[in-house]
Amino acid sequence: MFRNSLITQKLTAWIVLFAFCALPLSVVAQTQIQLHSNKYKVEDDVKLGRQAAAEVEQQMPLLRDAEVQSYVERVGRRLAASIPAEFQHPQFYYSFKVVNARDINAFALPGGPMFVNRGMIESARNEGQMAGVMAHEISHVALRHGTAQASKAQKYGLLAGILGIGGAILGGPAGAAAQVAGQGVGVYFLKFSREYETEADILGAQIMARAGYDPRDLAGMFQILERQGGGGGGFLSDHPSPSDRYARINREAAMLRVNNPITDTREFARVQERLRGYGPAPTMAEIQRSGQRYPAGETTGNYPNSPPRGRVEYPSSQYQNYQLFGGGVQVSVPVNWRELGEGSSVWFVPEGGYGQVNGQPVFTHGVNVGASQTNSRNLQQATEEFINNLAQGNQNLRMNGGYQRTTLSGRTALMSTLTNVNEATGRSEVIRVITTQTRDGNLFYLIAVVPQGERNFENAFQNVFRSLRISG
């Protein structure tokens, strides 16, 4: 009995030891990082990141290539899904856009918007190196470095601090983006970021390992920098040098184990070949000197001066709460939808789903929330009046069936379905209108628009409808 017990104990010990050794070293041996103190809410990161991203898109030429964009997004999503749980923020939405600029650079903004330079993708030797740059940028966002840094130096303004810090992978200001805040403020904030750059290198290496990449590929990008930039050319002297960061990342990589890491892929080779088929990209300095405003961000009011175009992002599974019309209306919408409009009518729309035709806003996807004065206290009559107004000047708008009774924010409501031919795309679309009346007799409406046959927005529309609360 005793002998059997001893054998069992030894066997158990060997099993535990084997299981321990079999674990990825990233689980049991890695540098620990903690979030810095931050007086701002996570929602502040999201809001400020959106504002800054809108400015960036006005100042930088985005690469309009669906294949390249889709590929970079897939790599980015893989990395974002590998952020350790303690640094996951459900309110954040990581987006990835390619800038047509020659410099080896990338930067991220609070809440998740990331901009990757074409020059970085072209200079990387494999997918792992590109992913390393992106993992570093994701780390700045996940660690909330933008608002943490702004917390330390409020007198310069929160948005100025975020844009000044830039989050550039190689330590420099985020080119033209930094100019939004002014170069002087940008330089001031950069002198705080040595610690943050080191943290982003470390967490970036850990994210890479969790995503199946070799962290040493991130270190390899600093060797490329030294060869092309002369050991830190263009970067402030108080940042860790490329050679120092190379060594630090390799030390972290030695504590992380990745079996059969992803290095190169056919997609990466195809994208590089595609990019090299374009003409030379301008440098960030050339973009800045030109002072050009780009069509992707050029606006009249809130709406681009161009028809809706490009790929429309599917709704995020994460939602953002909004208070509208002085707090009288609350609604939750996907975090990757933009708020447009003002006054008594607000749209929430995904990128690529809005624009202008003949000086008038046009939407292909999204939700419109608003209130309209009416001449009738009868809900159906007020709704008919409202829909007739919508139909004026739009001969393609048709009612599809009658009214269905429903509820909206606990109130009696009517739902109607209309069909239309979108004047920007020429595609048939379905428009769903839900109406109810407020205490002051106005007609409150919620409109959802989507091209006919698209099913990917249905759950999002239902979630928006269910979330809506009206207090008036």
C-alpha positions in Angstrom: 0.0 0.0 0.0 2.8 2.4 1.0 4.8 1.4 -2.1 1.8 2.0 -4.4 1.2 5.4 -2.7 4.9 6.4 -3.2 4.8 5.4 -6.9 1.6 7.4 -7.3 3.2 10.4 -5.7 6.2 10.2 -7.9 4.0 9.7 -11.0 1.9 12.7 -10.0 5.0 14.8 -9.5 6.4 13.9 -13.0 3.0 14.7 -14.6 2.9 18.1 -12.9 6.5 18.8 -13.9 5.8 17.7 -17.5 2.7 19.9 -17.7 4.6 22.8 -16.3 7.4 22.4 -18.8 4.9 22.0 -21.6 3.3 25.4 -21.0 4.4 28.2 -23.3 7.0 30.3 -21.4 4.9 33.4 -22.2 2.6 32.1 -19.5 5.1 31.5 -16.7 8.1 33.8 -17.4 7.6 37.3 -18.8 8.1 40.9 -17.7 5.1 42.2 -15.7 3.6 45.5 -16.7 0.9 47.5 -14.9 -1.4 50.3 -16.1 -0.3 53.8 -15.1 -2.6 56.0 -13.0 -5.1 57.7 -15.2 -7.7 60.3 -14.2 -9.6 59.9 -17.5 -12.3 57.3 -18.2 -11.9 54.7 -20.8 -14.7 56.4 -22.7 -12.5 59.5 -22.9 -9.9 57.5 -24.8 -12.6 56.4 -27.3 -14.0 59.9 -27.8 -10.6 61.6 -28.2 -9.3 58.8 -30.4 -12.2 59.3 -32.8 -11.7 63.1 -32.9 -8.0 62.7 -33.5 -8.5 60.0 -36.2 -10.9 62.4 -38.1 -8.1 65.0 -38.1 -5.5 62.5 -39.3 -7.7 61.4 -42.2 -7.9 65.0 -43.3 -4.2 65.5 -43.2 -2.8 62.2 -44.5 -3.4 60.4 -47.8 -5.0 57.0 -47.1 -4.2 54.2 -49.5 -7.4 53.2 -51.3 -6.5 49.6 -52.0 -9.1 47.1 -50.8 -6.8 44.1 -50.9 -4.0 45.8 -48.9 -6.5 47.2 -46.5 -8.2 43.9 -45.9 -4.9 42.1 -45.3 -3.6 44.7 -42.8 -7.0 44.5 -40.9 -6.8 40.7 -40.7 -3.3 40.9 -39.1 -4.4 43.6 -36.8 -7.5 41.7 -35.6 -5.3 38.7 -34.9 -3.1 40.8 -32.7 -5.9 42.7 -31.0 -7.5 39.4 -30.0 -4.2 38.4 -28.3 -4.0 41.3 -25.9 -3.8 39.9 -22.3 -7.1 40.0 -20.5 -6.0 42.6 -18.0 -5.4 45.1 -20.8 -8.6 44.4 -22.7 -11.0 47.3 -22.8 -14.4 46.3 -24.2 -15.2 49.9 -25.2 -12.1 50.0 -27.5 -12.4 49.3 -31.2 -9.2 48.6 -33.0 -9.1 49.8 -36.6 -6.3 49.7 -39.1 -5.8 52.0 -42.1 -2.8 52.3 -44.5 -1.3 55.7 -45.1 0.4 56.3 -48.5 3.6 57.5 -46.9 7.2 56.3 -47.5 8.5 56.5 -43.9 9.0 53.4 -41.8 6.4 54.3 -39.3 3.0 53.7 -37.7 1.0 55.2 -34.9 -2.1 54.5 -32.9 -4.6 56.8 -31.1 -6.5 56.3 -27.9 -9.4 53.8 -28.2 -7.9 51.9 -31.1 -7.5 53.8 -34.4 -4.2 52.8 -36.0 -2.5 54.2 -39.1 0.2 52.1 -40.8 2.6 53.7 -43.3 3.0 52.0 -46.6 6.7 52.4 -46.3 6.8 50.2 -43.2 5.0 47.4 -45.0 7.4 47.7 -47.9 10.5 47.7 -45.7 9.5 44.7 -43.6 11.2 41.5 -44.5 8.3 39.3 -43.5 4.8 39.4 -42.0 6.2 38.9 -38.5 8.1 42.2 -38.7 5.0 44.1 -39.9 3.0 42.4 -37.1 5.6 43.5 -34.6 5.2 47.2 -35.5 1.4 46.8 -35.2 1.7 44.9 -31.9 3.8 47.7 -30.4 1.1 50.3 -31.5 -1.7 48.1 -30.1 0.2 48.1 -26.8 0.2 51.9 -26.6 -3.6 51.8 -26.9 -4.2 48.9 -24.5 -1.9 50.5 -21.9 -3.8 53.8 -22.3 -0.6 55.7 -22.7 -2.3 58.7 -24.4 -4.6 59.7 -21.6 -2.1 58.5 -18.9 0.5 60.9 -20.4 -2.1 63.7 -20.6 -3.0 63.1 -16.9 0.6 64.1 -16.1 0.6 67.4 -18.1 -3.0 68.7 -18.2 -2.0 72.3 -18.7 -1.3 71.5 -22.4 -4.7 70.1 -23.0 -5.8 66.5 -23.3 -6.1 66.3 -27.1 -2.8 68.1 -27.6 -1.1 65.6 -25.3 -2.5 62.7 -27.1 -1.5 63.9 -30.5 1.9 65.1 -29.3 2.8 61.7 -27.9 2.0 60.2 -31.3 2.6 56.6 -30.3 5.1 56.2 -33.1 6.7 52.8 -33.2 10.2 54.2 -33.7 9.8 57.1 -31.3 9.2 60.2 -33.5 6.1 62.4 -33.7 3.3 61.1 -35.8 4.3 63.3 -38.7 1.4 65.5 -39.8 -0.8 64.3 -37.0 1.4 65.9 -34.4 0.9 69.2 -36.2 -2.7 69.3 -35.2 -1.6 70.1 -31.7 1.4 72.2 -32.7 5.0 71.1 -32.9 6.1 72.7 -29.6 3.5 70.9 -27.6 4.3 67.7 -29.4 8.0 67.8 -28.6 7.2 68.6 -24.9 5.0 65.5 -24.6 7.5 63.2 -26.4 10.1 63.7 -23.6 7.8 61.8 -21.2 7.5 58.7 -23.4 10.7 56.8 -22.9 9.1 54.6 -20.3 6.0 54.1 -22.4 8.0 53.1 -25.5 9.8 50.5 -23.4 6.5 49.2 -22.0 5.0 49.0 -25.5 8.1 47.1 -26.8 7.6 44.6 -24.0 3.9 44.1 -24.2 4.2 44.1 -28.0 6.6 41.2 -27.8 4.1 39.4 -25.5 1.2 40.0 -27.8 3.2 38.8 -30.7 4.0 35.5 -28.9 0.3 35.0 -28.0 -0.7 35.6 -31.6 1.9 33.1 -32.9 4.6 35.5 -34.1 8.3 35.5 -33.1 8.9 38.6 -31.0 12.5 38.8 -32.4 10.8 40.0 -35.7 9.9 43.3 -33.9 13.6 43.6 -32.8 14.5 43.1 -36.5 12.7 46.2 -37.5 15.1 48.3 -35.4 18.0 46.8 -37.4 16.2 48.0 -40.6 15.8 51.4 -39.0 19.5 51.7 -38.1 20.5 50.7 -41.7 18.1 53.2 -43.3 18.1 55.9 -40.7 21.6 55.9 -39.3 20.9 54.7 -35.8 18.0 56.9 -34.8 17.9 59.7 -37.4 14.7 61.7 -37.2 13.9 60.7 -33.6 14.3 62.6 -30.4 17.5 61.9 -28.4 15.6 61.1 -25.1 14.1 58.0 -26.7 15.7 54.6 -26.4 18.0 54.1 -29.4 17.1 51.4 -31.9 20.0 49.3 -30.8 19.0 49.5 -27.1 15.4 48.5 -28.0 16.7 45.7 -30.2 18.5 44.2 -27.2 15.6 44.7 -24.8 13.1 43.0 -27.1 15.4 40.1 -27.7 15.8 39.6 -23.9 12.0 39.5 -23.6 11.8 37.1 -26.5 14.1 34.7 -24.8 11.5 34.4 -22.0 8.7 33.7 -24.5 8.3 30.5 -26.5 6.4 30.2 -29.7 6.2 26.9 -31.6 6.3 27.2 -35.4 6.0 31.0 -35.4 4.4 32.8 -38.3 7.1 34.6 -40.2 6.1 35.0 -43.8 2.9 34.4 -45.7 1.9 34.3 -49.4 -0.5 37.2 -48.6 2.4 39.4 -47.3 4.5 38.7 -50.4 1.5 39.5 -52.7 0.8 42.7 -50.8 4.4 43.9 -51.0 4.5 43.2 -54.7 1.2 45.1 -55.1 2.5 48.1 -53.2 5.7 48.3 -55.2 3.7 48.5 -58.3 2.5 51.9 -57.3 4.5 55.1 -57.8 6.8 56.3 -55.0 5.0 57.4 -51.9 5.7 60.9 -50.5 7.5 61.2 -47.2 5.6 62.5 -44.1 7.6 65.7 -44.3 6.5 66.2 -47.9 2.9 65.5 -46.9 3.1 68.0 -44.1 4.7 70.7 -46.2 2.0 70.4 -48.9 -0.7 71.3 -46.4 -3.1 69.4 -48.6 -6.5 68.3 -47.3 -7.5 64.9 -48.6 -10.8 63.8 -50.1 -11.3 61.0 -47.5 -11.6 63.6 -44.8 -12.7 66.7 -46.7 -16.0 67.7 -45.2 -18.9 70.1 -45.6 -20.4 70.2 -42.2 -19.8 66.6 -41.1 -20.2 64.9 -44.5 -17.4 64.1 -47.0 -17.6 66.0 -50.3 -17.8 62.7 -52.3 -20.4 59.9 -52.8 -20.3 56.9 -50.4 -17.6 54.6 -51.7 -15.3 51.8 -50.6 -15.9 48.8 -48.4 -18.3 49.4 -45.5 -17.2 47.9 -42.2 -19.5 45.4 -40.6 -20.9 46.5 -37.2 -18.7 45.9 -34.2 -20.0 43.6 -31.4 -18.9 46.3 -29.0 -21.3 49.2 -28.3 -20.9 52.9 -27.3 -23.6 54.8 -25.3 -24.7 58.2 -26.5 -26.9 60.9 -24.9 -28.7 63.0 -27.5 -30.8 66.2 -27.5 -29.7 67.4 -24.1 -29.8 64.0 -22.5 -33.4 63.4 -23.3 -32.5 60.4 -25.5 -30.0 57.6 -24.8 -28.9 55.0 -27.4 -26.2 52.5 -27.8 -24.5 51.9 -31.3 -21.6 49.9 -32.5 -18.3 51.5 -31.6 -17.1 51.6 -35.2 -20.0 53.9 -36.3 -19.5 57.6 -36.5 -21.9 60.2 -35.2 -22.9 62.8 -37.8 -25.4 65.6 -37.9 -26.7 68.0 -35.3 -29.8 69.6 -34.0 -32.9 67.4 -34.1 -31.5 64.7 -36.4 -28.4 62.6 -35.8 -27.0 59.7 -37.9 -24.8 56.9 -36.8 -23.0 55.3 -39.7 -20.1 53.0 -40.5 -17.1 54.2 -42.5 -17.7 54.1 -46.2 -21.5 54.3 -45.7 -22.0 58.0 -46.1 -21.1 60.9 -48.4 -22.6 63.6 -50.6 -24.3 63.8 -53.9 -25.1 67.2 -55.5 -24.3 68.8 -52.1 -26.8 66.7 -50.2 -25.8 64.0 -47.6 -26.4 60.4 -48.7 -26.3 57.3 -46.6 -26.1 53.7 -47.7 -25.9 52.1 -44.2 -26.8 53.3 -40.7 -29.3 54.6 -38.3 -31.0 58.0 -38.1 -32.4 59.3 -34.8 -34.5 62.4 -34.6 -37.7 64.3 -33.9 -40.0 66.2 -36.2 -42.9 68.6 -35.6 -46.3 67.3 -36.7 -49.7 68.7 -37.2 -51.5 65.6 -35.8 -51.7 64.0 -32.3 -52.7 60.8 -34.0 -49.6 58.6 -34.3 -50.6 57.0 -37.7 -51.5 60.3 -39.2 -48.3 61.9 -38.0 -46.3 59.0 -39.3 -48.0 59.2 -42.7 -47.2 62.9 -42.8 -43.6 62.2 -42.0 -43.2 59.6 -44.6 -44.8 61.8 -47.2 -42.2 64.4 -46.4 -39.5 61.8 -46.9 -40.9 60.9 -50.3 -40.9 64.5 -51.6 -38.3 64.8 -54.3 -37.6 61.0 -54.2 -39.8 59.3 -56.8 -38.2 55.9 -56.0 -39.3 55.7 -52.4 -42.1 53.1 -52.0 -44.1 51.9 -49.0 -43.8 48.1 -48.6 -46.9 46.9 -46.8 -48.7 48.7 -44.0 -47.9 49.8 -40.5 -47.0 47.3 -37.8 -47.7 48.1 -34.1 -44.7 47.8 -31.9 -43.0 49.5 -28.9 -40.1 51.9 -28.7 -38.7 52.8 -25.2 -41.9 51.4 -23.7 -44.1 53.5 -25.8 -46.7 52.6 -28.5 -44.9 52.8 -31.8 -45.5 52.1 -35.5 -43.0 50.3 -37.8 -43.1 50.7 -41.6 -40.8 49.3 -44.3 -39.9 51.2 -47.4 -37.9 50.5 -50.5 -35.7 52.9 -52.4 -33.0 53.1 -55.0 -30.0 54.9 -53.6 -29.0 57.9 -55.7 -25.3 57.4 -55.0 -24.9 53.7 -55.6 -27.9 52.9 -57.8 -28.6 49.9 -55.5 -32.0 49.0 -54.1 -32.2 49.5 -50.4 -34.5 48.8 -47.5 -35.5 51.6 -45.1 -37.2 50.7 -41.8 -39.0 53.5 -40.0 -40.1 53.3 -36.4 -42.1 56.2 -34.9 -43.6 57.2 -31.6 -44.9 60.5 -30.1 -43.3 62.5 -27.4 -45.1 64.2 -24.5 -45.0 67.6 -26.3 -46.7 66.1 -29.4 -43.6 65.8 -31.6 -43.0 62.7 -33.7 -39.9 60.8 -32.6 -38.4 58.6 -35.3 -35.7 56.0 -35.7 -34.7 55.0 -39.3 -32.5 52.2 -40.4 -31.0 52.0 -43.9 -29.2 49.1 -45.6 -28.8 47.8 -49.1 -31.3 45.1 -50.1 -30.1 41.6 -49.3 -27.5 42.6 -46.8 -28.1 40.6 -43.6 -24.9 41.6 -41.6 -26.6 44.7 -40.1 -29.8 43.2 -38.8 -28.6 42.3 -35.3 -27.0 45.7 -34.9 -30.2 47.4 -35.9 -32.2 45.3 -33.4 -29.7 46.1 -30.6 -29.9 49.8 -31.4 -33.7 49.7 -31.3 -33.8 47.9 -28.0 -31.2 50.2 -26.4 -33.1 53.4 -27.1 -34.5 55.3 -24.1 -36.7 58.5 -24.4 -37.3 60.6 -21.3 -39.5 63.3 -22.9 
